Amino acid sequence: MKLALDPYMFRDVPLLELPALVAHLGYEWIELSPREDFTPFYAHPRADDARVRAFRKALSSAGVSVSSVLPLYRWSGPDEDDRQAAVRYWKRAIQITSDLGVDTMNSEFNGTKLEAARCEAQFWRSMDELLPVFEKEGIRLVLEPHPYDWEEDGRAAVDIIRAINSPLVSFLYCAPHTFHQGNDCLGIMQHAGELLSMVHVADSYDHTVSSGQRYIVNPPGAQVTVHQHLDIGQGDVDFEEFFSTLEQVGFDGIVTSCVFAWEDRATESSIFMRDTIRDYLSGWASPSRLESSIT
C-alpha cells in the first residue's frame, strides 16, 4: 500500500524542489496532479525530455517516488476538436509517465452531465485511441466519476470501467465526492471489488441535508456542482465506514491525501492528514502486514 500526497496546495513550489518538500512532510509518494510547468489543466504538457530527467533525478535524491500521474483533459467533452486535442495531450502525458518510470495514471471521466449521451460516445471514442497506448507502455489507468462529469454515480462508474474490459483500467473512490456519487461508500466499494485500486482522502459537506441548504448557490437552480476537499473531521464523510470498508474489501492500493482547501496552512494540513490516515490504517486487523506495506 502506498500513502501519497497530492501536492496541489504546493503548486507554486518549483518543480525540482517539490520532492524534497514532500519528503520533509513525511511522505514517500507523490500523486502528481496538474502543474502549469509540467502537465497543466486541459493543455498540452509543458515538460520536455530534459525536464523529465531532471525531475526524476530530484525524486531520487529526495527518496520520493511518484505513485501516479494525474492529468485532466477534455477527452469526453462534446466538442470533437477539443476531444482530438485531449487525445494528443494524453499521448504525451503517457510518454512522460513512462519516462518517469511510473506505472499508473489516474483521471476523471470528464465531459458534462448536461450532455451525458454525447459525452459517453466521446469517451469511448477516446478510449479506442488511447487504450492501445496504455497497453504498449504498460501503464495502468484509474478512473473516477467526478462531480458534474457525464457520469457521477459510483456504481454506474464501476460498471463502465468493467465494460472497458481491460486489466489495466480500474476504479478510484474519492471520499470528498461521496455525496455526489450516491452516498453509499460501502455499497460502491463492494461493487467495485478488485477494481478498486486507488482512493482519495479528504472531507466534504453533505449537500443533501438541511433541505439542500448546507451551502447556497445563487441564482437558485444554477447548473453548478459544489463540493470541498477538507481535512478529515471538518465535513460529513463517515471515515470510520470508509476505512473499515477498505479493510473489508482487502484494499492494497494507493491512498492519496488530497486536501485543497487550506493553502494558508498547507504544511499543517498535510502532516495532519498523514498522521490521521496512518492512525486509521493502524487499526486494521492485521497491523503487521500494514506496517510492512504502507510507505
Backbone as CSV, one residue per row, in Angstrom:
resi,resn,N_x,N_y,N_z,CA_x,CA_y,CA_z,C_x,C_y,C_z
1,MET,0.842,-1.192,0.000,0.000,0.000,0.000,0.881,1.247,0.000
2,LYS,0.454,2.258,-0.756,1.227,3.489,-0.861,0.407,4.659,-0.324
3,LEU,0.987,5.417,0.609,0.362,6.635,1.114,1.006,7.823,0.404
4,ALA,0.221,8.498,-0.431,0.746,9.565,-1.287,0.138,10.910,-0.907
5,LEU,0.798,11.960,-1.351,0.306,13.322,-1.204,0.041,13.916,-2.579
6,ASP,-1.155,14.469,-2.762,-1.404,15.335,-3.914,-0.910,16.722,-3.513
7,PRO,0.152,17.220,-4.147,0.781,18.464,-3.693,0.191,19.724,-4.330
8,TYR,-1.086,19.688,-4.684,-1.664,20.840,-5.383,-1.551,22.129,-4.563
9,MET,-1.661,22.035,-3.247,-1.537,23.252,-2.432,-0.117,23.817,-2.465
10,PHE,0.833,23.017,-2.961,2.227,23.447,-3.066,2.636,23.660,-4.527
11,ARG,1.673,23.938,-5.387,1.961,24.026,-6.827,2.883,25.169,-7.198
12,ASP,3.045,26.151,-6.310,3.967,27.255,-6.591,5.399,26.926,-6.187
13,VAL,5.604,25.815,-5.511,6.965,25.370,-5.193,7.626,24.920,-6.495
14,PRO,8.839,25.373,-6.793,9.499,24.936,-8.026,9.520,23.418,-8.148
15,LEU,9.303,22.940,-9.349,9.161,21.514,-9.582,10.306,20.703,-8.992
16,LEU,11.536,21.148,-9.196,12.680,20.357,-8.749,12.889,20.421,-7.241
17,GLU,12.185,21.331,-6.563,12.233,21.394,-5.100,11.093,20.615,-4.455
18,LEU,10.106,20.226,-5.264,8.919,19.564,-4.727,9.232,18.229,-4.046
19,PRO,10.046,17.351,-4.619,10.304,16.073,-3.940,10.878,16.238,-2.535
20,ALA,11.814,17.170,-2.356,12.398,17.374,-1.027,11.346,17.887,-0.046
21,LEU,10.433,18.749,-0.516,9.366,19.241,0.354,8.446,18.093,0.771
22,VAL,8.072,17.248,-0.179,7.197,16.122,0.132,7.866,15.191,1.143
23,ALA,9.160,14.954,0.975,9.896,14.134,1.937,9.887,14.784,3.319
24,HIS,10.056,16.096,3.369,10.037,16.835,4.632,8.686,16.690,5.326
25,LEU,7.610,16.576,4.537,6.265,16.431,5.094,5.988,15.003,5.556
26,GLY,6.927,14.100,5.308,6.791,12.740,5.797,6.118,11.773,4.845
27,TYR,6.072,12.121,3.562,5.500,11.225,2.553,6.618,10.669,1.677
28,GLU,6.432,9.455,1.210,7.385,8.839,0.287,6.836,8.778,-1.134
29,TRP,5.558,9.190,-1.310,4.932,9.084,-2.619,4.205,10.381,-2.965
30,ILE,4.238,10.730,-4.237,3.539,11.898,-4.772,2.531,11.437,-5.814
31,GLU,1.299,11.900,-5.693,0.369,11.802,-6.811,0.493,13.114,-7.581
32,LEU,1.116,13.064,-8.741,1.498,14.286,-9.440,0.305,14.860,-10.195
33,SER,-0.367,15.798,-9.574,-1.533,16.449,-10.160,-1.089,17.590,-11.073
34,PRO,-2.017,18.206,-11.822,-1.630,19.225,-12.807,-0.834,20.383,-12.205
35,ARG,0.206,20.764,-12.925,1.038,21.927,-12.619,1.251,22.692,-13.914
36,GLU,1.309,24.003,-13.830,1.471,24.827,-15.035,2.791,24.559,-15.738
37,ASP,3.807,24.113,-14.998,5.130,23.916,-15.596,5.404,22.467,-15.991
38,PHE,4.385,21.605,-15.897,4.628,20.192,-16.203,3.469,19.602,-17.012
39,THR,2.349,19.342,-16.376,1.149,18.874,-17.082,-0.035,19.738,-16.646
40,PRO,-0.206,20.911,-17.254,-1.261,21.833,-16.822,-2.664,21.311,-17.131
41,PHE,-3.636,21.902,-16.461,-5.032,21.576,-16.722,-5.384,21.843,-18.190
42,TYR,-5.956,20.841,-18.846,-6.606,20.985,-20.152,-5.696,21.535,-21.248
43,ALA,-4.401,21.351,-21.114,-3.455,21.852,-22.113,-2.343,20.833,-22.321
44,HIS,-1.621,20.984,-23.408,-0.531,20.069,-23.721,0.543,20.135,-22.644
45,PRO,1.128,18.989,-22.258,2.211,19.016,-21.264,3.320,19.979,-21.652
46,ARG,3.898,20.634,-20.655,4.951,21.632,-20.874,6.353,21.055,-20.701
47,ALA,6.456,19.847,-20.168,7.771,19.290,-19.861,8.412,18.668,-21.094
48,ASP,9.680,19.022,-21.335,10.443,18.326,-22.374,11.219,17.180,-21.722
49,ASP,11.960,16.428,-22.532,12.662,15.263,-22.005,13.685,15.637,-20.937
50,ALA,14.351,16.762,-21.125,15.347,17.190,-20.146,14.695,17.505,-18.805
51,ARG,13.524,18.143,-18.859,12.789,18.469,-17.632,12.362,17.191,-16.908
52,VAL,11.926,16.219,-17.662,11.521,14.946,-17.068,12.712,14.267,-16.392
53,ARG,13.870,14.269,-17.068,15.061,13.653,-16.466,15.479,14.380,-15.194
54,ALA,15.403,15.699,-15.215,15.797,16.477,-14.040,14.857,16.202,-12.864
55,PHE,13.564,16.079,-13.155,12.603,15.795,-12.090,12.825,14.394,-11.537
56,ARG,13.103,13.453,-12.419,13.362,12.095,-11.957,14.591,12.065,-11.049
57,LYS,15.610,12.836,-11.387,16.806,12.902,-10.548,16.484,13.516,-9.196
58,ALA,15.656,14.574,-9.185,15.273,15.221,-7.926,14.473,14.266,-7.042
59,LEU,13.611,13.472,-7.649,12.861,12.465,-6.895,13.802,11.472,-6.241
60,SER,14.754,10.986,-7.013,15.700,10.004,-6.492,16.521,10.576,-5.347
61,SER,16.949,11.819,-5.497,17.775,12.453,-4.460,17.009,12.619,-3.153
62,ALA,15.697,12.869,-3.266,14.875,13.092,-2.075,14.346,11.789,-1.490
63,GLY,14.533,10.665,-2.190,13.992,9.406,-1.711,12.481,9.336,-1.822
64,VAL,11.937,10.016,-2.831,10.484,10.086,-3.049,10.181,9.536,-4.437
65,SER,9.041,8.876,-4.568,8.621,8.329,-5.860,7.240,8.861,-6.239
66,VAL,6.905,8.771,-7.497,5.583,9.167,-7.984,4.697,7.931,-8.019
67,SER,3.613,7.969,-7.269,2.680,6.843,-7.249,1.802,6.845,-8.480
68,SER,1.461,8.047,-8.963,0.576,8.164,-10.116,0.693,9.564,-10.692
69,VAL,0.504,9.661,-12.000,0.417,10.959,-12.674,-1.048,11.219,-12.987
70,LEU,-1.533,12.398,-12.591,-2.941,12.760,-12.755,-3.092,13.882,-13.775
71,PRO,-3.439,13.574,-15.019,-3.748,14.627,-15.994,-5.261,14.845,-16.078
72,LEU,-5.665,16.047,-16.448,-7.082,16.364,-16.653,-7.236,17.008,-18.020
73,TYR,-7.944,16.303,-18.911,-8.152,16.776,-20.276,-9.619,16.603,-20.674
74,ARG,-10.021,17.310,-21.719,-11.410,17.266,-22.184,-11.605,16.120,-23.187
75,TRP,-11.254,14.928,-22.755,-11.279,13.784,-23.660,-12.676,13.213,-23.865
76,SER,-13.636,13.668,-23.049,-15.027,13.238,-23.200,-15.955,14.405,-23.499
77,GLY,-15.397,15.569,-23.746,-16.232,16.733,-23.992,-17.025,16.613,-25.282
78,PRO,-18.114,17.352,-25.397,-18.966,17.240,-26.583,-18.346,17.818,-27.848
79,ASP,-17.318,18.665,-27.700,-16.684,19.279,-28.871,-15.604,18.336,-29.416
80,GLU,-15.705,17.967,-30.692,-14.796,16.994,-31.273,-13.380,17.541,-31.410
81,ASP,-13.218,18.817,-31.724,-11.868,19.387,-31.793,-11.186,19.319,-30.427
82,ASP,-11.939,19.631,-29.367,-11.394,19.538,-28.016,-11.008,18.095,-27.682
83,ARG,-11.847,17.156,-28.108,-11.551,15.748,-27.819,-10.269,15.301,-28.516
84,GLN,-10.115,15.654,-29.780,-8.917,15.263,-30.509,-7.666,15.886,-29.891
85,ALA,-7.780,17.143,-29.471,-6.645,17.781,-28.799,-6.319,17.060,-27.498
86,ALA,-7.348,16.686,-26.754,-7.132,15.995,-25.477,-6.422,14.663,-25.683
87,VAL,-6.762,13.947,-26.744,-6.092,12.680,-27.029,-4.608,12.913,-27.306
88,ARG,-4.306,13.985,-28.051,-2.893,14.317,-28.282,-2.186,14.609,-26.968
89,TYR,-2.831,15.371,-26.087,-2.227,15.702,-24.795,-2.024,14.436,-23.957
90,TRP,-3.007,13.545,-23.985,-2.898,12.288,-23.253,-1.682,11.492,-23.714
91,LYS,-1.484,11.419,-25.013,-0.381,10.606,-25.541,0.968,11.118,-25.038
92,ARG,1.124,12.435,-25.001,2.377,12.980,-24.477,2.481,12.740,-22.972
93,ALA,1.375,12.879,-22.248,1.406,12.642,-20.805,1.739,11.188,-20.500
94,ILE,1.234,10.262,-21.297,1.565,8.846,-21.112,3.056,8.624,-21.322
95,GLN,3.626,9.265,-22.338,5.058,9.116,-22.587,5.881,9.673,-21.431
96,ILE,5.468,10.825,-20.907,6.164,11.413,-19.762,6.100,10.474,-18.565
97,THR,4.922,9.907,-18.317,4.754,8.974,-17.199,5.684,7.781,-17.353
98,SER,5.758,7.245,-18.558,6.653,6.125,-18.815,8.111,6.513,-18.583
99,ASP,8.492,7.700,-19.059,9.873,8.151,-18.894,10.232,8.391,-17.426
100,LEU,9.233,8.707,-16.607,9.468,8.869,-15.167,9.613,7.526,-14.463
101,GLY,9.297,6.447,-15.174,9.337,5.130,-14.557,8.126,4.841,-13.696
102,VAL,6.999,5.518,-13.987,5.760,5.374,-13.223,4.810,4.472,-14.002
103,ASP,4.095,3.604,-13.291,3.243,2.633,-13.980,1.750,2.907,-13.837
104,THR,1.373,4.070,-13.267,-0.041,4.342,-13.015,-0.384,5.790,-13.350
105,MET,-1.540,5.979,-13.987,-2.118,7.298,-14.189,-3.563,7.252,-13.704
106,ASN,-4.063,8.365,-13.214,-5.471,8.434,-12.824,-6.083,9.720,-13.335
107,SER,-7.380,9.662,-13.609,-8.056,10.826,-14.144,-9.555,10.694,-13.920
108,GLU,-10.314,11.595,-14.542,-11.756,11.668,-14.384,-12.442,11.363,-15.708
109,PHE,-13.717,10.996,-15.633,-14.479,10.767,-16.860,-14.585,12.038,-17.695
110,ASN,-14.667,13.187,-17.025,-14.766,14.488,-17.688,-16.092,14.619,-18.438
111,GLY,-16.181,15.532,-19.392,-17.447,15.780,-20.061,-18.411,16.538,-19.160
112,THR,-19.682,16.471,-19.455,-20.692,17.177,-18.666,-21.963,16.353,-18.579
113,LYS,-22.577,16.368,-17.408,-23.819,15.620,-17.224,-24.968,16.234,-18.013
114,LEU,-24.794,17.449,-18.503,-25.837,18.099,-19.290,-25.932,17.521,-20.698
115,GLU,-24.872,16.844,-21.158,-24.878,16.169,-22.459,-24.289,14.773,-22.286
116,ALA,-24.870,14.004,-21.383,-24.275,12.740,-20.975,-24.129,11.754,-22.129
117,ALA,-25.159,11.614,-22.962,-25.089,10.624,-24.046,-23.992,10.977,-25.041
118,ARG,-23.902,12.244,-25.427,-22.871,12.684,-26.355,-21.485,12.497,-25.739
119,CYS,-21.349,12.832,-24.468,-20.047,12.721,-23.812,-19.629,11.271,-23.636
120,GLU,-20.578,10.386,-23.362,-20.209,8.980,-23.264,-19.676,8.465,-24.597
121,ALA,-20.327,8.857,-25.687,-19.842,8.436,-27.003,-18.425,8.951,-27.252
122,GLN,-18.154,10.181,-26.846,-16.824,10.753,-26.989,-15.806,10.013,-26.129
123,PHE,-16.223,9.627,-24.929,-15.335,8.878,-24.034,-14.896,7.568,-24.688
124,TRP,-15.840,6.815,-25.233,-15.493,5.539,-25.848,-14.615,5.735,-27.080
125,ARG,-14.850,6.806,-27.806,-14.004,7.099,-28.973,-12.563,7.347,-28.515
126,SER,-12.413,8.118,-27.435,-11.070,8.388,-26.912,-10.424,7.126,-26.365
127,MET,-11.205,6.293,-25.671,-10.650,5.046,-25.141,-10.162,4.133,-26.265
128,ASP,-10.894,4.109,-27.385,-10.460,3.291,-28.526,-9.071,3.711,-29.004
129,GLU,-8.784,5.020,-28.942,-7.491,5.520,-29.394,-6.398,5.365,-28.344
130,LEU,-6.767,5.497,-27.075,-5.749,5.578,-26.030,-5.423,4.247,-25.373
131,LEU,-6.385,3.345,-25.291,-6.117,2.086,-24.605,-4.923,1.340,-25.203
132,PRO,-4.776,1.294,-26.539,-3.575,0.639,-27.085,-2.272,1.313,-26.651
133,VAL,-2.312,2.624,-26.404,-1.110,3.334,-25.954,-0.784,2.940,-24.516
134,PHE,-1.804,2.886,-23.658,-1.583,2.415,-22.284,-1.018,0.991,-22.292
135,GLU,-1.583,0.155,-23.144,-1.117,-1.236,-23.214,0.326,-1.318,-23.695
136,LYS,0.662,-0.510,-24.685,2.032,-0.511,-25.219,3.037,-0.110,-24.155
137,GLU,2.688,0.883,-23.332,3.613,1.380,-22.307,3.491,0.612,-20.990
138,GLY,2.474,-0.242,-20.873,2.286,-0.997,-19.634,1.884,-0.122,-18.472
139,ILE,1.061,0.887,-18.733,0.643,1.834,-17.699,-0.824,1.611,-17.358
140,ARG,-1.102,1.531,-16.061,-2.477,1.375,-15.581,-3.207,2.719,-15.624
141,LEU,-4.514,2.675,-15.868,-5.365,3.856,-15.841,-6.435,3.657,-14.781
142,VAL,-6.530,4.585,-13.833,-7.514,4.506,-12.756,-8.472,5.688,-12.905
143,LEU,-9.770,5.393,-13.007,-10.763,6.412,-13.324,-11.728,6.646,-12.171
144,GLU,-12.182,7.885,-12.063,-13.179,8.234,-11.058,-14.300,9.054,-11.687
145,PRO,-15.512,8.919,-11.147,-16.612,9.794,-11.553,-16.545,11.089,-10.740
146,HIS,-16.254,12.183,-11.400,-16.122,13.465,-10.706,-17.444,14.216,-10.741
147,PRO,-17.764,14.975,-9.690,-18.981,15.785,-9.749,-19.052,16.630,-11.020
148,TYR,-20.176,16.525,-11.709,-20.513,17.229,-12.948,-20.021,16.490,-14.193
149,ASP,-19.262,15.390,-14.035,-18.876,14.581,-15.193,-20.111,13.997,-15.865
150,TRP,-19.920,13.431,-17.051,-21.052,12.818,-17.743,-21.604,11.632,-16.958
151,GLU,-20.767,11.047,-16.105,-21.248,10.048,-15.155,-20.724,10.402,-13.779
152,GLU,-21.618,10.634,-12.824,-21.254,10.993,-11.461,-21.439,9.837,-10.482
153,ASP,-22.308,8.899,-10.801,-22.686,7.852,-9.864,-21.586,6.793,-9.733
154,GLY,-21.282,6.393,-8.501,-20.193,5.459,-8.263,-20.437,4.072,-8.821
155,ARG,-21.599,3.509,-8.574,-21.895,2.168,-9.077,-21.889,2.137,-10.606
156,ALA,-22.511,3.146,-11.211,-22.531,3.199,-12.670,-21.123,3.335,-13.226
157,ALA,-20.276,4.108,-12.538,-18.891,4.271,-12.987,-18.143,2.948,-12.951
158,VAL,-18.350,2.170,-11.908,-17.712,0.850,-11.822,-18.133,-0.020,-13.007
159,ASP,-19.421,0.024,-13.348,-19.909,-0.789,-14.465,-19.295,-0.343,-15.791
160,ILE,-19.114,0.963,-15.956,-18.475,1.472,-17.178,-17.036,0.989,-17.262
161,ILE,-16.330,1.069,-16.147,-14.934,0.603,-16.114,-14.876,-0.894,-16.396
162,ARG,-15.814,-1.632,-15.822,-15.855,-3.075,-16.095,-16.075,-3.338,-17.584
163,ALA,-16.897,-2.493,-18.227,-17.196,-2.671,-19.650,-15.985,-2.390,-20.539
164,ILE,-15.019,-1.615,-20.050,-13.792,-1.384,-20.821,-13.053,-2.691,-21.022
165,ASN,-13.211,-3.580,-20.034,-12.747,-4.964,-20.177,-11.234,-5.057,-20.390
166,SER,-10.518,-4.265,-19.589,-9.059,-4.292,-19.664,-8.486,-4.429,-18.265
167,PRO,-7.516,-5.304,-18.064,-6.895,-5.449,-16.749,-6.108,-4.208,-16.333
168,LEU,-5.896,-3.286,-17.267,-5.144,-2.069,-16.951,-6.023,-0.935,-16.430
169,VAL,-7.344,-1.078,-16.502,-8.241,0.019,-16.130,-9.018,-0.348,-14.873
170,SER,-8.971,0.523,-13.869,-9.616,0.240,-12.590,-10.281,1.499,-12.035
171,PHE,-10.791,1.390,-10.805,-11.682,2.399,-10.215,-11.021,3.117,-9.050
172,LEU,-11.269,4.418,-8.975,-10.825,5.262,-7.862,-12.042,5.760,-7.105
173,TYR,-12.061,5.510,-5.783,-13.127,6.067,-4.931,-12.601,7.328,-4.270
174,CYS,-13.276,8.444,-4.509,-12.858,9.738,-3.950,-13.793,10.119,-2.811
175,ALA,-13.271,10.106,-1.584,-14.099,10.344,-0.401,-14.828,11.685,-0.423
176,PRO,-14.177,12.802,-0.824,-14.911,14.072,-0.819,-16.015,14.159,-1.872
177,HIS,-16.092,13.157,-2.760,-17.171,13.117,-3.751,-18.296,12.181,-3.318
178,THR,-18.207,11.699,-2.080,-19.165,10.712,-1.580,-20.609,11.121,-1.828
179,PHE,-20.934,12.374,-1.564,-22.332,12.795,-1.593,-22.824,13.128,-2.998
180,HIS,-21.921,13.082,-3.980,-22.320,13.271,-5.372,-22.348,11.955,-6.141
181,GLN,-21.762,10.897,-5.569,-21.710,9.630,-6.310,-22.608,8.558,-5.713
182,GLY,-23.549,8.992,-4.865,-24.545,8.058,-4.373,-24.608,7.904,-2.871
183,ASN,-23.661,8.503,-2.135,-23.623,8.427,-0.674,-23.765,6.975,-0.207
184,ASP,-22.961,6.099,-0.792,-23.020,4.670,-0.488,-21.611,4.096,-0.549
185,CYS,-20.774,4.540,0.359,-19.368,4.107,0.363,-19.248,2.587,0.390
186,LEU,-19.940,1.954,1.336,-19.865,0.507,1.485,-20.308,-0.202,0.200
187,GLY,-21.471,0.201,-0.319,-22.012,-0.469,-1.489,-21.161,-0.291,-2.728
188,ILE,-20.636,0.922,-2.922,-19.828,1.193,-4.113,-18.507,0.430,-4.056
189,MET,-17.848,0.463,-2.898,-16.578,-0.263,-2.778,-16.780,-1.762,-2.944
190,GLN,-17.841,-2.294,-2.350,-18.111,-3.721,-2.513,-18.429,-4.040,-3.970
191,HIS,-19.160,-3.164,-4.625,-19.497,-3.370,-6.032,-18.236,-3.349,-6.897
192,ALA,-17.283,-2.494,-6.528,-16.029,-2.407,-7.283,-15.158,-3.634,-7.064
193,GLY,-15.099,-4.112,-5.836,-14.281,-5.285,-5.540,-12.831,-5.067,-5.926
194,GLU,-12.282,-5.976,-6.706,-10.873,-5.898,-7.085,-10.579,-4.743,-8.033
195,LEU,-11.613,-4.128,-8.592,-11.391,-2.968,-9.455,-10.989,-1.731,-8.657
196,LEU,-11.213,-1.742,-7.345,-10.853,-0.602,-6.506,-9.351,-0.617,-6.254
197,SER,-8.627,0.323,-6.874,-7.168,0.310,-6.746,-6.596,1.615,-6.190
198,MET,-7.417,2.659,-6.077,-6.954,3.932,-5.513,-8.093,4.573,-4.735
199,VAL,-7.731,5.346,-3.717,-8.703,6.187,-3.011,-8.099,7.564,-2.779
200,HIS,-8.956,8.564,-2.834,-8.585,9.930,-2.477,-9.220,10.256,-1.128
201,VAL,-8.438,10.854,-0.245,-8.909,11.096,1.118,-8.948,12.589,1.409
202,ALA,-10.148,13.087,1.638,-10.412,14.442,2.107,-11.867,14.457,2.529
203,ASP,-12.261,15.463,3.272,-13.621,15.537,3.792,-14.452,16.519,2.968
204,SER,-15.774,16.436,3.140,-16.679,17.317,2.404,-18.004,17.385,3.139
205,TYR,-18.765,18.442,2.897,-20.101,18.571,3.470,-21.108,17.762,2.667
206,ASP,-22.117,17.259,3.371,-23.226,16.577,2.725,-24.233,17.627,2.271
207,HIS,-24.247,17.903,0.972,-25.103,18.957,0.442,-26.578,18.566,0.423
208,THR,-26.878,17.281,0.725,-28.273,16.833,0.649,-29.042,17.091,1.939
209,VAL,-28.347,17.433,3.023,-29.031,17.649,4.296,-29.463,19.104,4.418
210,SER,-30.185,19.415,5.501,-30.668,20.787,5.753,-31.430,21.337,4.552
211,SER,-32.302,20.490,3.994,-33.118,20.888,2.837,-32.264,21.374,1.679
212,GLY,-31.064,20.827,1.576,-30.177,21.227,0.494,-29.542,22.573,0.690
213,GLN,-29.608,23.126,1.911,-29.096,24.468,2.165,-27.779,24.465,2.933
214,ARG,-27.062,23.341,2.936,-25.768,23.314,3.621,-24.835,24.352,3.016
215,TYR,-24.918,24.540,1.718,-24.305,25.698,1.074,-25.252,26.168,-0.012
216,ILE,-25.170,27.434,-0.338,-26.157,28.086,-1.199,-25.459,28.643,-2.430
217,VAL,-26.049,28.409,-3.596,-25.538,28.925,-4.854,-26.570,29.882,-5.434
218,ASN,-26.130,31.026,-5.841,-27.017,31.987,-6.484,-26.604,32.183,-7.935
219,PRO,-27.576,32.344,-8.850,-29.019,32.295,-8.598,-29.487,30.883,-8.312
220,PRO,-30.598,30.725,-7.604,-31.117,29.385,-7.314,-31.309,28.586,-8.603
221,GLY,-30.912,27.314,-8.543,-31.059,26.461,-9.705,-29.919,26.544,-10.699
222,ALA,-28.869,27.327,-10.379,-27.723,27.423,-11.288,-27.098,26.047,-11.479
223,GLN,-26.668,25.741,-12.707,-26.116,24.428,-13.040,-24.643,24.354,-12.640
224,VAL,-24.422,24.183,-11.343,-23.076,24.024,-10.806,-23.091,22.857,-9.833
225,THR,-21.910,22.321,-9.530,-21.790,21.207,-8.586,-20.705,21.571,-7.583
226,VAL,-21.100,21.728,-6.328,-20.202,22.219,-5.293,-19.796,21.087,-4.351
227,HIS,-18.509,21.015,-4.058,-18.044,20.125,-3.007,-16.738,20.702,-2.457
228,GLN,-16.198,20.061,-1.437,-14.985,20.553,-0.793,-13.937,19.442,-0.721
229,HIS,-12.691,19.835,-0.432,-11.620,18.900,-0.103,-10.996,19.402,1.197
230,LEU,-11.575,18.980,2.321,-11.219,19.467,3.647,-10.404,18.428,4.407
231,ASP,-9.815,18.848,5.521,-9.175,17.891,6.423,-10.216,16.912,6.961
232,ILE,-9.793,15.689,7.233,-10.666,14.709,7.873,-11.235,15.309,9.163
233,GLY,-12.543,15.171,9.333,-13.205,15.678,10.529,-13.843,17.039,10.358
234,GLN,-13.598,17.699,9.255,-14.163,19.028,9.035,-15.465,18.990,8.241
235,GLY,-15.839,17.815,7.764,-17.065,17.688,6.979,-17.920,16.547,7.476
236,ASP,-18.634,15.891,6.561,-19.631,14.896,6.929,-19.319,13.485,6.444
237,VAL,-18.167,13.270,5.809,-17.827,11.929,5.353,-17.603,11.023,6.564
238,ASP,-18.167,9.825,6.515,-18.013,8.850,7.596,-16.720,8.069,7.350
239,PHE,-15.634,8.519,7.963,-14.345,7.869,7.710,-14.179,6.556,8.467
240,GLU,-14.948,6.341,9.511,-14.950,5.011,10.122,-15.459,3.995,9.103
241,GLU,-16.546,4.328,8.420,-17.068,3.438,7.386,-16.102,3.338,6.217
242,PHE,-15.541,4.457,5.808,-14.633,4.492,4.669,-13.457,3.537,4.870
243,PHE,-12.757,3.684,5.984,-11.566,2.869,6.199,-11.909,1.426,6.567
244,SER,-12.997,1.217,7.296,-13.369,-0.163,7.618,-13.794,-0.911,6.367
245,THR,-14.406,-0.206,5.412,-14.792,-0.856,4.162,-13.558,-1.194,3.333
246,LEU,-12.571,-0.301,3.322,-11.319,-0.614,2.632,-10.708,-1.888,3.200
247,GLU,-10.715,-1.997,4.524,-10.177,-3.206,5.149,-11.005,-4.426,4.752
248,GLN,-12.314,-4.270,4.757,-13.207,-5.390,4.452,-12.995,-5.938,3.044
249,VAL,-12.766,-5.025,2.075,-12.614,-5.484,0.685,-11.176,-5.870,0.360
250,GLY,-10.281,-5.789,1.358,-8.897,-6.187,1.146,-8.109,-5.216,0.307
251,PHE,-8.398,-3.931,0.457,-7.729,-2.912,-0.359,-6.234,-2.896,-0.100
252,ASP,-5.456,-2.809,-1.179,-3.996,-2.768,-1.056,-3.421,-1.917,-2.186
253,GLY,-3.988,-0.724,-2.368,-3.576,0.124,-3.474,-2.966,1.431,-3.024
254,ILE,-3.334,2.522,-3.682,-2.787,3.847,-3.415,-3.796,4.669,-2.623
255,VAL,-3.363,5.226,-1.508,-4.176,6.104,-0.670,-3.574,7.501,-0.771
256,THR,-4.335,8.449,-1.307,-3.791,9.784,-1.529,-4.510,10.822,-0.675
257,SER,-3.743,11.587,0.074,-4.275,12.759,0.765,-4.438,13.867,-0.258
258,CYS,-5.667,14.351,-0.414,-5.905,15.366,-1.447,-6.759,16.511,-0.906
259,VAL,-6.241,17.161,0.119,-6.877,18.360,0.670,-6.442,19.566,-0.154
260,PHE,-7.395,20.405,-0.539,-7.091,21.588,-1.350,-7.506,22.897,-0.677
261,ALA,-8.208,22.809,0.448,-8.895,23.987,0.979,-8.014,24.930,1.778
262,TRP,-6.844,24.467,2.229,-6.118,25.226,3.243,-4.723,25.623,2.777
263,GLU,-4.638,26.417,1.737,-3.321,26.847,1.254,-2.597,27.716,2.273
264,ASP,-3.347,28.351,3.183,-2.722,29.185,4.211,-2.105,28.343,5.321
265,ARG,-2.433,27.048,5.355,-1.854,26.142,6.346,-1.598,24.776,5.697
266,ALA,-1.021,24.834,4.512,-0.841,23.613,3.723,0.067,22.608,4.422
267,THR,1.134,23.082,5.058,2.053,22.182,5.743,1.354,21.467,6.887
268,GLU,0.661,22.222,7.735,-0.030,21.637,8.879,-1.103,20.649,8.424
269,SER,-1.835,21.018,7.388,-2.885,20.140,6.871,-2.299,18.828,6.354
270,SER,-1.215,18.907,5.600,-0.614,17.707,5.014,-0.087,16.759,6.087
271,ILE,0.513,17.324,7.137,1.018,16.493,8.233,-0.138,15.878,9.011
272,PHE,-1.183,16.676,9.271,-2.363,16.155,9.961,-2.977,14.994,9.187
273,MET,-3.123,15.156,7.874,-3.719,14.105,7.065,-2.844,12.852,7.059
274,ARG,-1.540,13.035,6.967,-0.624,11.888,7.016,-0.825,11.096,8.295
275,ASP,-0.813,11.783,9.421,-0.911,11.105,10.708,-2.294,10.490,10.918
276,THR,-3.334,11.187,10.497,-4.691,10.687,10.709,-4.971,9.462,9.847
277,ILE,-4.533,9.493,8.605,-4.704,8.325,7.738,-3.957,7.133,8.307
278,ARG,-2.728,7.350,8.753,-1.950,6.252,9.339,-2.637,5.701,10.591
279,ASP,-3.246,6.587,11.389,-3.952,6.120,12.585,-5.114,5.204,12.208
280,TYR,-5.871,5.585,11.192,-6.977,4.728,10.749,-6.451,3.380,10.266
281,LEU,-5.415,3.408,9.453,-4.901,2.157,8.886,-4.258,1.267,9.939
282,SER,-3.682,1.883,10.972,-3.016,1.091,12.006,-4.019,0.294,12.826
283,GLY,-5.300,0.656,12.748,-6.333,-0.064,13.487,-6.870,-1.263,12.749
284,TRP,-6.357,-1.530,11.561,-6.823,-2.690,10.796,-6.449,-3.992,11.506
285,ALA,-7.119,-5.051,11.112,-6.984,-6.329,11.815,-5.583,-6.913,11.738
286,SER,-4.850,-6.583,10.689,-3.503,-7.146,10.520,-2.477,-6.025,10.464
287,PRO,-2.231,-5.367,11.606,-1.310,-4.224,11.595,0.092,-4.574,11.151
288,SER,0.549,-5.800,11.401,1.904,-6.160,10.987,2.039,-6.133,9.478
289,ARG,0.987,-6.583,8.777,1.018,-6.533,7.314,1.062,-5.094,6.847
290,LEU,0.281,-4.246,7.513,0.211,-2.844,7.087,1.525,-2.124,7.366
291,GLU,2.119,-2.423,8.496,3.381,-1.754,8.833,4.442,-2.031,7.788
292,SER,4.405,-3.214,7.211,5.426,-3.575,6.233,5.073,-3.100,4.827
293,SER,3.804,-2.721,4.616,3.394,-2.391,3.239,3.071,-0.927,3.028
294,ILE,2.698,-0.198,4.080,2.375,1.218,3.918,3.666,2.007,3.840
295,THR,3.830,2.764,2.749,5.012,3.615,2.605,4.577,4.994,2.192
